[in-house]
Amino acid sequence: MIKSELIAALAGENPHLTQKDIERVVGVILERIIGSLEDGGRVELRGFGAFSVRSRPARAGRNPRTGEAVDVQAKNVPFFKSGKELRARLNGGRPTPP
């Protein structure tokens, strides 16, 4: 599902809201998540999962086309850990082992 499909699905389920309003709400939610991650925070949506930022150190890489060694800079990457309820639903309702 892409963002526009999510907006269309929400608009179909909520006919009392305009598509423009739903677009605005989805945009605000995503911006808040991104803003929190930019500030080094963590976003937890109970039952769904948690978004956080992980740091990757600088390393020596390789250009796959030429085989030449290249330096890869340190960077921050988004990380998502699924929640218990999401994992259970994806596995047919079976609880995950501890």
Phi and psi in degrees as a GROMACS rama.xvg file:
@    title "Ramachandran Plot"
@    xaxis  label "Phi"
@    yaxis  label "Psi"
@TYPE xy
-105.335  169.959  ILE-2
-54.6774  -44.5046  LYS-3
-66.0762  -33.7726  SER-4
-69.0395  -37.8356  GLU-5
-62.1925  -45.6466  LEU-6
-62.2894  -43.5689  ILE-7
-63.5962  -40.6459  ALA-8
-65.3193  -42.7874  ALA-9
-65.7642  -37.439  LEU-10
-65.0916  -38.2802  ALA-11
-66.4677  -34.9201  GLY-12
-82.4564  -16.8798  GLU-13
-130.156  73.7583  ASN-14
-65.0011  -16.2749  PRO-15
-78.1716  -9.68751  HIS-16
-106.662  145.568  LEU-17
-81.2956  157.439  THR-18
-62.9248  -34.6993  GLN-19
-61.6329  -42.479  LYS-20
-64.1271  -42.2818  ASP-21
-65.4122  -41.0621  ILE-22
-58.3817  -42.8944  GLU-23
-64.1625  -44.7833  ARG-24
-63.3917  -47.0578  VAL-25
-61.1792  -42.5013  VAL-26
-61.8012  -42.6049  GLY-27
-65.043  -43.2959  VAL-28
-60.6431  -48.3193  ILE-29
-64.0375  -39.4847  LEU-30
-64.3856  -38.6246  GLU-31
-65.8448  -40.2414  ARG-32
-62.4719  -48.0411  ILE-33
-61.743  -43.8532  ILE-34
-60.659  -42.2481  GLY-35
-64.6064  -41.0525  SER-36
-67.2387  -37.8091  LEU-37
-60.1435  -35.9388  GLU-38
-81.0974  5.17253  ASP-39
83.9995  10.4778  GLY-40
-83.7004  -174.433  GLY-41
-129.787  141.28  ARG-42
-118.085  120.491  VAL-43
-117.013  125.553  GLU-44
-113.333  101.15  LEU-45
-51.9711  132.708  ARG-46
84.7769  -20.7008  GLY-47
-101.758  -57.4695  PHE-48
159.736  -174.469  GLY-49
-131.474  136.591  ALA-50
-103.321  137.355  PHE-51
-147.976  177.69  SER-52
-116.832  133.854  VAL-53
-118.848  144.909  ARG-54
-95.6095  136.032  SER-55
-111.831  127.574  ARG-56
-73.1042  162.943  PRO-57
-64.2223  149.489  ALA-58
-153.927  167.188  ARG-59
-91.3788  125.55  ALA-60
-113.849  -171.803  GLY-61
-142.66  135.581  ARG-62
-74.8628  116.54  ASN-63
-66.0183  -24.1165  PRO-64
-77.9381  -42.8224  ARG-65
-105.952  -16.9576  THR-66
80.147  1.75292  GLY-67
-71.968  140.165  GLU-68
-73.5171  137.324  ALA-69
-134.552  149.413  VAL-70
-88.3994  128.816  ASP-71
-105.023  123.712  VAL-72
-71.4073  157.572  GLN-73
-64.7494  147.146  ALA-74
-154.628  162.047  LYS-75
-102.446  138.618  ASN-76
-130  146.563  VAL-77
-72.2605  147.908  PRO-78
-135.172  137.86  PHE-79
-123.685  129.843  PHE-80
-117.784  120.004  LYS-81
-69.2262  149.784  SER-82
-81.7371  165.234  GLY-83
-59.7294  -44.8688  LYS-84
-64.2359  -41.7403  GLU-85
-63.0397  -46.5805  LEU-86
-59.9726  -41.2623  ARG-87
-63.6435  -43.445  ALA-88
-66.9182  -35.1105  ARG-89
-70.7515  -23.4571  LEU-90
-102.964  31.9617  ASN-91
70.2914  28.4494  GLY-92
83.846  -2.54492  GLY-93
-75.3263  133.718  ARG-94
-68.4407  148.5  PRO-95
-80.3823  145.544  THR-96
-66.6485  150.563  PRO-97
